[in-house]
Amino acid sequence: MIDVTKLDFKKTNGLIPCIVQDGTTLKVLMLGYMNEEALNKTLSEKKLTFFSRTKQRLWTKGETSGNYLFLNEVIIDCDQDTLLLKVTPKGPSCHTGADTCFNEKNETIGVEFLEAIIKERKKNPKENSYTNQLLNSGINKVAQKVGEESVELVIEAKDNNKELFLGEAADLMYHYLVLLTAKDTSLQEVVKVLRQRHEK
């Protein structure tokens, strides 16, 4: 994942500051410190382990609460003395019960929140969930629903009822995200294609 030998632990008295960011919402969750042992444990187990300056020992985030931070990506800064850790949190990140140590809600301003819910339903099915019923019905049914919602949006676009138009737009967005999930892809991948087209 990264070359640990590039990090300058000596410059920071053996402890590297680590900025922890939710890989989906991009919210900063907390700041912690790692020595080389904590970093190697994190890279090995894919769960964030820090060095506690107060307890003077390694501690894995969530070891008592169960609110682990699962590692997705590690990025070294330009001076090789700070890390950006992109994670998937399981539960609140702060010991106070707040989403983040900065008392911010860990949510996005875009539709990623809805995509995250749909992906969670696929991973952990819920009884009587329409999303699960749709995903279980197969790709043809999901694709058919996207087609139906597209037509309904076009019909509402020709009228002047904004409330109905927005309702159909929301329905289409939801079913589109279900289709992406059913195809084991993501909105981020679609955005990447759009960015590549824009750069041409």
Sequence and secondary structure as in RCSB ss.txt:
>XXXX:A:sequence
MIDVTKLDFKKTNGLIPCIVQDGTTLKVLMLGYMNEEALNKTLSEKKLTFFSRTKQRLWTKGETSGNYLFLNEVI
IDCDQDTLLLKVTPKGPSCHTGADTCFNEKNETIGVEFLEAIIKERKKNPKENSYTNQLLNSGINKVAQKVGEES
VELVIEAKDNNKELFLGEAADLMYHYLVLLTAKDTSLQEVVKVLRQRHEK
>XXXX:A:secstr
   GGGS TGGGTT EEEEEEETTT  EEEEEEE HHHHHHHHHHSB EEEETTTTEEEETTTTT   EEEEEEE
E TTSS EEEEEEESS SSTTS SSTT      SSTHHHHHHHHHHHHS  TT HHHHHHHT HHHHHHHHHHHH
HHHHHHHTSS HHHHHHHHHHHHHHHHHHHHHTT  HHHHHHHHHHHHH 
